[in-house]
Amino acid sequence: MNDHEYTGHVEPGGEPAVRDLENLQIRKLSVGPMDNNAYLLTCRSSGAQLLIDAAADPDALRRMIAAGAEHNWLDVILTTHSHHDHVGALPEMVAATGARTAAGAEDAKEIAEKIDLPLAHGDVIEFGEQRVEIIHLRGHTPGSVAVLWRGGEEGDHLFTGDSLFPGGVGNTDRDPQRFAQLIDDVEQRIFDRLGDGTWVYPGHGDDTTLGAERASLPAWRERGW
């Protein structure tokens, strides 16, 4: 599947969707009973890889990693937030690959697996010749992070965990303060900074773009969730 055929839709239990960019290959896989999305980012020049959310089904994750690089070389497993459905396969994947672990500093203490890289807003993770930027989005959990890869002519690609979806921000349990924090962070740290063409890869379900969602921001704020 080349970039023009990638839609961002994957079926639970199905094969990964593959997006081929010049410098990066992105694989998206739906795993587990809550249809979590796991994303594998592969540096095309070096084969180094970063896995976002080892959520469930370690066998399927291992197959995806093996398809991405000749030597099953996984540099980092990055967890977008501490909720159980996003870390179910983390211990097995760390044991199988020896990858370093990363998560938002405020969530790291809630994750049973040791977190090697506690992340703060603006941090950068490098794998091979690629680098991603960490965007701290407070509200869904205290340490939720999004992951931004800037592809130049190939656009900006944003992996948002459970903080931003098609149709709204993540669940804040009807807590007005948590919602206000999340909608503020999403607006100021994402929409105010990145263009409409930015592709959004959420923690569950289909992808979207910032352009498809931008006009709805006032309505989201008004409804309070």
Secondary structure, 3 states (H helix, E strand, C coil): CCHHHCCCCCCCCCCCEEEECCCEEEEEEEECCCCEEEEEEEECCCCCEEEECCCCCHHHHHHHHHHHCCCCCCCEEEECCCCHHHCCCHHHHHHHHCCEEEEEHHHHCCCCCCCCEEECCCCEEEECCEEEEEEECCCCCCCCEEEEEECHHHCEEEEEECCEECCEECCCCCCHHHHHHHHHHHHHHHHCCCCCCCEEEECECCCEEHHHHHHHHHHHHHHCC
